[in-house]
Amino acid sequence: MSLPIGADNAINLNVIKELNPSSISSGGSSDTSAAGESGNGSFADALLNSINKVNELQGTANNSAEAIATGKSSNIHQAMIDMEKANDSFELMMQVRNKIITAYNTIMQMQV
């Protein structure tokens, strides 16, 4: 379930750097978020950017499949690569969603 090495359309997982505990305890982060902000990104922004990237990959895969089906392109290999990228990124997004829901349910069940 990994993305191909050197994939230009791969999800940028570097935005998770700002969640590093060492950067939190040191009083801030000098890393840049996916939106180009300097340490002002939130988890919600990183999640939204990742969802948008998955959506872009799905659109690219759909366009490639449509081009093959209509005869506008004969590059089946690139179409399959686009579809696999979209599939892998979607599966990753679903696993992240499942982990977030599990964490939310765990927090809601805590006794205060």
N, CA and C atoms as an extended XYZ file, in Angstrom:
336
Properties=species:S:1:pos:R:3:atomname:S:1:resname:S:1:resid:I:1 pbc="F F F"
N         0.821       -1.180        0.000 N   MET     1
C         0.000        0.000        0.000 CA  MET     1
C         0.864        1.242        0.000 C   MET     1
N         2.024        1.213       -0.609 N   SER     2
C         2.885        2.386       -0.636 CA  SER     2
C         2.813        3.042       -1.997 C   SER     2
N         3.108        4.333       -1.999 N   LEU     3
C         3.110        5.087       -3.239 CA  LEU     3
C         4.424        4.860       -3.959 C   LEU     3
N         4.427        4.948       -5.282 N   PRO     4
C         5.659        4.731       -6.033 CA  PRO     4
C         6.716        5.766       -5.659 C   PRO     4
N         7.968        5.350       -5.665 N   ILE     5
C         9.064        6.251       -5.353 CA  ILE     5
C         9.157        7.293       -6.452 C   ILE     5
N         9.315        8.545       -6.048 N   GLY     6
C         9.441        9.631       -7.001 CA  GLY     6
C         8.124       10.066       -7.602 C   GLY     6
N         7.025        9.679       -7.018 N   ALA     7
C         5.722       10.059       -7.552 CA  ALA     7
C         5.499       11.547       -7.341 C   ALA     7
N         5.241       12.271       -8.418 N   ASP     8
C         5.009       13.703       -8.328 CA  ASP     8
C         3.684       14.011       -7.653 C   ASP     8
N         2.736       13.117       -7.744 N   ASN     9
C         1.407       13.359       -7.199 CA  ASN     9
C         1.198       12.716       -5.842 C   ASN     9
N         2.271       12.272       -5.190 N   ALA    10
C         2.139       11.614       -3.901 CA  ALA    10
C         1.708       12.615       -2.836 C   ALA    10
N         1.000       12.134       -1.852 N   ILE    11
C         0.564       12.984       -0.752 CA  ILE    11
C         1.789       13.420        0.034 C   ILE    11
N         1.857       14.706        0.347 N   ASN    12
C         2.979       15.249        1.090 CA  ASN    12
C         2.772       14.977        2.569 C   ASN    12
N         3.452       13.975        3.093 N   LEU    13
C         3.310       13.621        4.493 CA  LEU    13
C         4.209       14.468        5.387 C   LEU    13
N         4.987       15.392        4.811 N   ASN    14
C         5.867       16.239        5.604 CA  ASN    14
C         5.100       17.232        6.457 C   ASN    14
N         3.823       17.445        6.179 N   VAL    15
C         3.041       18.374        6.985 CA  VAL    15
C         2.816       17.828        8.382 C   VAL    15
N         3.070       16.557        8.616 N   ILE    16
C         2.881       15.964        9.932 CA  ILE    16
C         4.040       16.341       10.851 C   ILE    16
N         5.117       16.911       10.317 N   LYS    17
C         6.251       17.308       11.127 CA  LYS    17
C         5.844       18.236       12.262 C   LYS    17
N         4.848       19.086       12.017 N   GLU    18
C         4.465       20.031       13.049 CA  GLU    18
C         3.802       19.354       14.242 C   GLU    18
N         3.475       18.082       14.150 N   LEU    19
C         2.904       17.346       15.258 CA  LEU    19
C         3.976       16.643       16.088 C   LEU    19
N         5.238       16.854       15.742 N   ASN    20
C         6.351       16.252       16.447 CA  ASN    20
C         6.434       16.785       17.873 C   ASN    20
N         6.416       15.921       18.897 N   PRO    21
C         6.454       16.391       20.286 CA  PRO    21
C         7.677       17.240       20.604 C   PRO    21
N         8.817       16.975       19.977 N   SER    22
C        10.009       17.767       20.273 CA  SER    22
C         9.845       19.202       19.803 C   SER    22
N         9.137       19.425       18.693 N   SER    23
C         8.924       20.797       18.238 CA  SER    23
C         7.894       21.514       19.092 C   SER    23
N         6.975       20.757       19.702 N   ILE    24
C         5.978       21.366       20.583 CA  ILE    24
C         6.636       21.803       21.880 C   ILE    24
N         7.504       20.964       22.436 N   SER    25
C         8.134       21.290       23.710 CA  SER    25
C         9.191       22.375       23.566 C   SER    25
N         9.717       22.571       22.369 N   SER    26
C        10.739       23.599       22.180 CA  SER    26
C        10.140       24.974       21.965 C   SER    26
N         8.826       25.072       22.021 N   GLY    27
C         8.197       26.382       21.954 CA  GLY    27
C         7.771       26.806       20.573 C   GLY    27
N         7.753       25.926       19.627 N   GLY    28
C         7.284       26.319       18.302 CA  GLY    28
C         7.904       25.472       17.228 C   GLY    28
N         7.474       25.727       16.052 N   SER    29
C         7.946       24.954       14.920 CA  SER    29
C         8.438       25.895       13.844 C   SER    29
N         9.562       25.556       13.254 N   SER    30
C        10.071       26.357       12.150 CA  SER    30
C         9.762       25.713       10.817 C   SER    30
N         9.081       24.559       10.846 N   ASP    31
C         8.705       23.869        9.616 CA  ASP    31
C         7.574       24.620        8.934 C   ASP    31
N         7.489       24.443        7.628 N   THR    32
C         6.391       25.067        6.904 CA  THR    32
C         5.322       24.042        6.642 C   THR    32
N         4.076       24.480        6.664 N   SER    33
C         2.967       23.575        6.407 CA  SER    33
C         2.725       23.477        4.921 C   SER    33
N         1.787       22.620        4.542 N   ALA    34
C         1.485       22.417        3.117 CA  ALA    34
C         0.898       23.670        2.498 C   ALA    34
N         0.281       24.533        3.294 N   ALA    35
C        -0.316       25.749        2.770 CA  ALA    35
C         0.719       26.843        2.579 C   ALA    35
N         1.979       26.592        2.943 N   GLY    36
C         3.020       27.574        2.762 CA  GLY    36
C         3.150       28.504        3.954 C   GLY    36
N         2.417       28.256        5.021 N   GLU    37
C         2.493       29.084        6.202 CA  GLU    37
C         3.665       28.613        7.049 C   GLU    37
N         4.158       29.473        7.912 N   SER    38
C         5.296       29.125        8.757 CA  SER    38
C         4.822       28.764       10.151 C   SER    38
N         4.548       27.475       10.388 N   GLY    39
C         4.168       27.008       11.706 CA  GLY    39
C         2.761       27.364       12.129 C   GLY    39
N         1.958       27.956       11.269 N   ASN    40
C         0.604       28.353       11.630 CA  ASN    40
C        -0.439       27.338       11.186 C   ASN    40
N        -0.021       26.258       10.543 N   GLY    41
C        -0.961       25.251       10.067 CA  GLY    41
C        -1.510       24.432       11.215 C   GLY    41
N        -2.716       23.966       11.057 N   SER    42
C        -3.328       23.117       12.071 CA  SER    42
C        -3.501       21.714       11.505 C   SER    42
N        -3.873       20.801       12.390 N   PHE    43
C        -4.121       19.438       11.944 CA  PHE    43
C        -5.271       19.415       10.949 C   PHE    43
N        -6.283       20.243       11.186 N   ALA    44
C        -7.431       20.309       10.277 CA  ALA    44
C        -6.995       20.764        8.892 C   ALA    44
N        -6.081       21.749        8.833 N   ASP    45
C        -5.585       22.217        7.541 CA  ASP    45
C        -4.800       21.125        6.817 C   ASP    45
N        -3.953       20.421        7.569 N   ALA    46
C        -3.173       19.338        6.963 CA  ALA    46
C        -4.094       18.240        6.444 C   ALA    46
N        -5.126       17.925        7.226 N   LEU    47
C        -6.077       16.893        6.813 CA  LEU    47
C        -6.847       17.336        5.575 C   LEU    47
N        -7.283       18.591        5.557 N   LEU    48
C        -8.016       19.113        4.408 CA  LEU    48
C        -7.147       19.124        3.153 C   LEU    48
N        -5.886       19.516        3.298 N   ASN    49
C        -4.970       19.507        2.146 CA  ASN    49
C        -4.764       18.089        1.618 C   ASN    49
N        -4.659       17.126        2.523 N   SER    50
C        -4.495       15.737        2.097 CA  SER    50
C        -5.735       15.220        1.379 C   SER    50
N        -6.908       15.585        1.882 N   ILE    51
C        -8.156       15.170        1.229 CA  ILE    51
C        -8.259       15.793       -0.159 C   ILE    51
N        -7.879       17.057       -0.268 N   ASN    52
C        -7.901       17.716       -1.579 CA  ASN    52
C        -6.932       17.045       -2.547 C   ASN    52
N        -5.772       16.618       -2.040 N   LYS    53
C        -4.798       15.941       -2.895 CA  LYS    53
C        -5.336       14.591       -3.369 C   LYS    53
N        -6.015       13.865       -2.480 N   VAL    54
C        -6.632       12.591       -2.868 CA  VAL    54
C        -7.683       12.845       -3.945 C   VAL    54
N        -8.445       13.904       -3.790 N   ASN    55
C        -9.459       14.258       -4.785 CA  ASN    55
C        -8.821       14.575       -6.140 C   ASN    55
N        -7.700       15.290       -6.117 N   GLU    56
C        -6.990       15.586       -7.366 CA  GLU    56
C        -6.503       14.303       -8.036 C   GLU    56
N        -5.967       13.380       -7.239 N   LEU    57
C        -5.493       12.111       -7.795 CA  LEU    57
C        -6.635       11.302       -8.390 C   LEU    57
N        -7.804       11.331       -7.737 N   GLN    58
C        -8.982       10.635       -8.275 CA  GLN    58
C        -9.388       11.260       -9.615 C   GLN    58
N        -9.353       12.590       -9.690 N   GLY    59
C        -9.697       13.272      -10.942 CA  GLY    59
C        -8.728       12.933      -12.058 C   GLY    59
N        -7.446       12.895      -11.732 N   THR    60
C        -6.434       12.537      -12.731 CA  THR    60
C        -6.648       11.111      -13.232 C   THR    60
N        -6.953       10.204      -12.315 N   ALA    61
C        -7.204        8.811      -12.707 CA  ALA    61
C        -8.442        8.713      -13.587 C   ALA    61
N        -9.489        9.462      -13.234 N   ASN    62
C       -10.700        9.452      -14.057 CA  ASN    62
C       -10.427        9.999      -15.455 C   ASN    62
N        -9.655       11.078      -15.529 N   ASN    63
C        -9.324       11.659      -16.842 CA  ASN    63
C        -8.492       10.688      -17.680 C   ASN    63
N        -7.551        9.997      -17.039 N   SER    64
C        -6.728        9.019      -17.763 CA  SER    64
C        -7.577        7.866      -18.279 C   SER    64
N        -8.481        7.367      -17.431 N   ALA    65
C        -9.350        6.260      -17.850 CA  ALA    65
C       -10.282        6.703      -18.975 C   ALA    65
N       -10.781        7.914      -18.878 N   GLU    66
C       -11.664        8.422      -19.934 CA  GLU    66
C       -10.916        8.583      -21.251 C   GLU    66
N        -9.656        9.052      -21.167 N   ALA    67
C        -8.850        9.214      -22.381 CA  ALA    67
C        -8.584        7.868      -23.050 C   ALA    67
N        -8.355        6.840      -22.243 N   ILE    68
C        -8.143        5.497      -22.797 CA  ILE    68
C        -9.437        4.980      -23.417 C   ILE    68
N       -10.557        5.171      -22.726 N   ALA    69
C       -11.838        4.644      -23.202 CA  ALA    69
C       -12.303        5.322      -24.488 C   ALA    69
N       -12.000        6.601      -24.637 N   THR    70
C       -12.446        7.324      -25.831 CA  THR    70
C       -11.434        7.259      -26.963 C   THR    70
N       -10.268        6.677      -26.720 N   GLY    71
C        -9.263        6.546      -27.764 CA  GLY    71
C        -8.388        7.770      -27.929 C   GLY    71
N        -8.496        8.748      -27.016 N   LYS    72
C        -7.664        9.952      -27.104 CA  LYS    72
C        -6.231        9.680      -26.680 C   LYS    72
N        -6.035        8.600      -25.947 N   SER    73
C        -4.700        8.238      -25.483 CA  SER    73
C        -4.532        6.732      -25.606 C   SER    73
N        -3.301        6.319      -25.863 N   SER    74
C        -3.022        4.887      -25.914 CA  SER    74
C        -2.016        4.499      -24.834 C   SER    74
N        -1.762        5.414      -23.892 N   ASN    75
C        -0.795        5.177      -22.832 CA  ASN    75
C        -1.480        4.493      -21.650 C   ASN    75
N        -1.672        3.189      -21.796 N   ILE    76
C        -2.353        2.411      -20.765 CA  ILE    76
C        -1.525        2.331      -19.492 C   ILE    76
N        -0.217        2.301      -19.650 N   HIS    77
C         0.657        2.205      -18.486 CA  HIS    77
C         0.475        3.406      -17.555 C   HIS    77
N         0.470        4.611      -18.118 N   GLN    78
C         0.303        5.812      -17.289 CA  GLN    78
C        -1.087        5.848      -16.659 C   GLN    78
N        -2.082        5.386      -17.394 N   ALA    79
C        -3.436        5.345      -16.839 CA  ALA    79
C        -3.501        4.400      -15.647 C   ALA    79
N        -2.847        3.251      -15.756 N   MET    80
C        -2.834        2.307      -14.637 CA  MET    80
C        -2.060        2.867      -13.451 C   MET    80
N        -0.974        3.552      -13.715 N   ILE    81
C        -0.206        4.176      -12.635 CA  ILE    81
C        -1.057        5.222      -11.923 C   ILE    81
N        -1.761        6.051      -12.697 N   ASP    82
C        -2.637        7.066      -12.106 CA  ASP    82
C        -3.731        6.428      -11.259 C   ASP    82
N        -4.302        5.336      -11.755 N   MET    83
C        -5.358        4.658      -11.001 CA  MET    83
C        -4.825        4.035       -9.715 C   MET    83
N        -3.634        3.462       -9.760 N   GLU    84
C        -3.046        2.869       -8.557 CA  GLU    84
C        -2.687        3.942       -7.529 C   GLU    84
N        -2.168        5.086       -8.008 N   LYS    85
C        -1.887        6.194       -7.089 CA  LYS    85
C        -3.168        6.645       -6.406 C   LYS    85
N        -4.228        6.789       -7.175 N   ALA    86
C        -5.504        7.222       -6.618 CA  ALA    86
C        -6.037        6.193       -5.637 C   ALA    86
N        -5.929        4.916       -5.981 N   ASN    87
C        -6.406        3.858       -5.102 CA  ASN    87
C        -5.612        3.810       -3.800 C   ASN    87
N        -4.282        3.865       -3.900 N   ASP    88
C        -3.445        3.814       -2.696 CA  ASP    88
C        -3.681        5.013       -1.794 C   ASP    88
N        -3.789        6.193       -2.397 N   SER    89
C        -4.014        7.391       -1.579 CA  SER    89
C        -5.391        7.354       -0.928 C   SER    89
N        -6.386        6.812       -1.626 N   PHE    90
C        -7.725        6.704       -1.044 CA  PHE    90
C        -7.728        5.719        0.125 C   PHE    90
N        -7.048        4.591       -0.053 N   GLU    91
C        -6.960        3.614        1.031 CA  GLU    91
C        -6.251        4.196        2.248 C   GLU    91
N        -5.187        4.955        2.016 N   LEU    92
C        -4.481        5.611        3.112 CA  LEU    92
C        -5.398        6.604        3.821 C   LEU    92
N        -6.145        7.385        3.051 N   MET    93
C        -7.069        8.350        3.636 CA  MET    93
C        -8.125        7.639        4.485 C   MET    93
N        -8.621        6.507        4.018 N   MET    94
C        -9.625        5.776        4.780 CA  MET    94
C        -9.040        5.216        6.079 C   MET    94
N        -7.795        4.767        6.049 N   GLN    95
C        -7.156        4.280        7.265 CA  GLN    95
C        -6.945        5.408        8.273 C   GLN    95
N        -6.565        6.580        7.780 N   VAL    96
C        -6.419        7.740        8.666 CA  VAL    96
C        -7.771        8.106        9.258 C   VAL    96
N        -8.813        8.088        8.444 N   ARG    97
C       -10.165        8.377        8.938 CA  ARG    97
C       -10.571        7.384       10.018 C   ARG    97
N       -10.292        6.105        9.806 N   ASN    98
C       -10.636        5.086       10.795 CA  ASN    98
C        -9.890        5.314       12.108 C   ASN    98
N        -8.616        5.693       12.020 N   LYS    99
C        -7.840        5.964       13.234 CA  LYS    99
C        -8.389        7.181       13.966 C   LYS    99
N        -8.787        8.210       13.233 N   ILE   100
C        -9.347        9.411       13.857 CA  ILE   100
C       -10.661        9.081       14.554 C   ILE   100
N       -11.503        8.289       13.917 N   ILE   101
C       -12.775        7.904       14.528 CA  ILE   101
C       -12.543        7.058       15.775 C   ILE   101
N       -11.587        6.136       15.715 N   THR   102
C       -11.263        5.314       16.881 CA  THR   102
C       -10.756        6.182       18.033 C   THR   102
N        -9.887        7.142       17.727 N   ALA   103
C        -9.377        8.038       18.767 CA  ALA   103
C       -10.494        8.875       19.361 C   ALA   103
N       -11.396        9.376       18.515 N   TYR   104
C       -12.522       10.167       18.992 CA  TYR   104
C       -13.415        9.334       19.922 C   TYR   104
N       -13.726        8.112       19.504 N   ASN   105
C       -14.558        7.237       20.349 CA  ASN   105
C       -13.884        6.913       21.669 C   ASN   105
N       -12.573        6.713       21.646 N   THR   106
C       -11.827        6.444       22.879 CA  THR   106
C       -11.890        7.640       23.820 C   THR   106
N       -11.716        8.824       23.285 N   ILE   107
C       -11.779       10.038       24.098 CA  ILE   107
C       -13.181       10.230       24.671 C   ILE   107
N       -14.197        9.961       23.881 N   MET   108
C       -15.582       10.147       24.343 CA  MET   108
C       -15.953        9.139       25.429 C   MET   108
N       -15.292        7.989       25.476 N   GLN   109
C       -15.590        6.985       26.478 CA  GLN   109
C       -14.810        7.185       27.776 C   GLN   109
N       -13.898        8.171       27.801 N   MET   110
C       -13.093        8.402       29.000 CA  MET   110
C       -13.964        8.946       30.131 C   MET   110
N       -13.664        8.472       31.323 N   GLN   111
C       -14.344        8.972       32.524 CA  GLN   111
C       -13.630       10.252       32.969 C   GLN   111
N       -14.422       11.279       33.230 N   VAL   112
C       -13.817       12.553       33.655 CA  VAL   112
C       -14.070       12.783       35.110 C   VAL   112
